[in-house]
Amino acid sequence: MNDKTVIVTGASHGSGRAIAEAFLEASYTVVGLSRRRPEWGAEYSARFIPFSCDVSVEAEVERTFAAAEEAVGAPIRVLVNNAGISSASPIQTDTLAHWNQEFAVNATGVFLCTRHVVRRLVECGLPGRIINISSIAGRSAFPNLSAYSASKAAVIGFTRSLAVELGRHDITVNAICPGSVETEMFRDVLKRLAAESGKTLETITREQTSVIPLCRFQQPEDVAALALFLASDGARNISGEAINLDGGVVRC
């Protein structure tokens, strides 16, 4: 990729920040998006360009992506759709508002951001990389996460379809399916499980890692490393894949 520019959504913390930092260390110019403008990155000077953007709102996506291109001075060549939300709810008490919110960010946001980048790449005849952060929940079963699982499964289907559609334009489209990544959001999940079960946080953590063949959670840097590889020339013939990054939990 000759023009090293990337947009990372959900870049204010967790895996999104780790992904953005990995691309910065690889000499990319990074546009970092989050609902609240990322407040880190001053040490990278002009190579890190933060914006506030709600990826579920079409007008915000169009306005922000246009501003990002103007700031970079060229079409964005790599997009990492990382922004996502998750909350548990049993189906019998779930609400349509909750269902719609999960899909709005996790699936519709991926569609809106990808559409803008692809339009510009095709218009300019440029190759590109689309990297979607899905989840093993999109291909496996977890209780009380039906909305989240369905939205992440939608991302996998979207990825595979676009890989076929965009191949002739030399645009690869892949998904990363992380398992349990030690982020603030995941630590909140562990605390909730501990409270619901009456067990200690240490016990819950030990139980959760015991079902992982590698016996450890993933780190945000693991997701970042795979995203960086998928953006590289070494991955130029990889497209339409949904790659598990879970320590061996889901074997398909």
Stockholm file with secondary structure:
# STOCKHOLM 1.0

chainA/1-252         MNDKTVIVTGASHGSGRAIAEAFLEASYTVVGLSRRRPEWGAEYSARFIPFSCDVSVEAEVERTFAAAEEAVGAPIRVLVNNAGISSASPIQTDTLAHWNQEFAVNATGVFLCTRHVVRRLVECGLPGRIINISSIAGRSAFPNLSAYSASKAAVIGFTRSLAVELGRHDITVNAICPGSVETEMFRDVLKRLAAESGKTLETITREQTSVIPLCRFQQPEDVAALALFLASDGARNISGEAINLDGGVVRC
#=GR chainA/1-252 SS CCSCEEEEESCSSHHHHHHHHHHHHTTCEEEEEESSCCCCCGGGGGGEEEEECCTTCHHHHHHHHHHHHHHHTSCCCEEEECCCCCCCCCGGGCCHHHHHHHHIIIIIHHHHHHHHHHHHHHHHTCCEEEEEECCGGGTSCCTTCHHHHHHHHHHHHHHHHHHHHHGGGTEEEEEEEECSBCSHHHHHHHHHHHHHHTCCHHHHHHHHHHTSTTSSCBCHHHHHHHHHHHTSGGGTTCCSCEEEESTTSSCC
#=GC SS_cons         CCSCEEEEESCSSHHHHHHHHHHHHTTCEEEEEESSCCCCCGGGGGGEEEEECCTTCHHHHHHHHHHHHHHHTSCCCEEEECCCCCCCCCGGGCCHHHHHHHHIIIIIHHHHHHHHHHHHHHHHTCCEEEEEECCGGGTSCCTTCHHHHHHHHHHHHHHHHHHHHHGGGTEEEEEEEECSBCSHHHHHHHHHHHHHHTCCHHHHHHHHHHTSTTSSCBCHHHHHHHHHHHTSGGGTTCCSCEEEESTTSSCC
//
